[in-house]
C-alpha cells in the first residue's frame, strides 16, 4: 500500500504562500475547483471549493481553501526532513506556533499553521 496524498483545509489563501511555500518548501503543481455537486456528494459540504496540489519530494498535499474554521481533534501530519531546525527557525520567525516537547531520549516538535493544521517534524537520517 502507498499513501498517494494528504488533504488539508486552509482558511486563507495567503497561508498557502506563507506557510506551505515559504516554511515547508512545497510548490504548487496543480490547481482546480471542486464543484458544488461533487463537494456535496463526497464531503457533505455544498459549496464550490478551490483546491491546490502542492508537492516537495515524495510528499503531495491537497489543500482545500475555505473560510470555515474546524476542530482538528488529534489529526496531524508527521514529516521527516534533513534539517528540521531550519524549518523551526523559519516558522518561529513568521510567528507560527512551534511546540518542542523534551523527552528522555529525544524531543518532539509540532508546528501549527494559522488554519489549525498540525505538523509533527522529525529529523531525517537520509542524506
C-alpha angles and dihedrals in degrees: 000000000000129000107233101187145331121233122213136177120234123187101203130044091218088064089068091058099036102042109018097038104030102033104030097028096230119154128211113252099169142002129195143154121252103217122232096251095050091045090053094045095048105031106015089241112124102208140094109253135194114232127196124195111210127184143185120172106318096339115103120183126187109207117201111202116214133140092227114109118215141187111254098194108190095338115132141143121234116210130178121212137175096244111024093168089065091057091045090052093049093046092049092048089054092048097249116153110262120185121191116188115193116217134179098268103015144353134252123227124198124181121191124202121217091264092059099257109146125213122193106207120206129183112252119222093202120105 
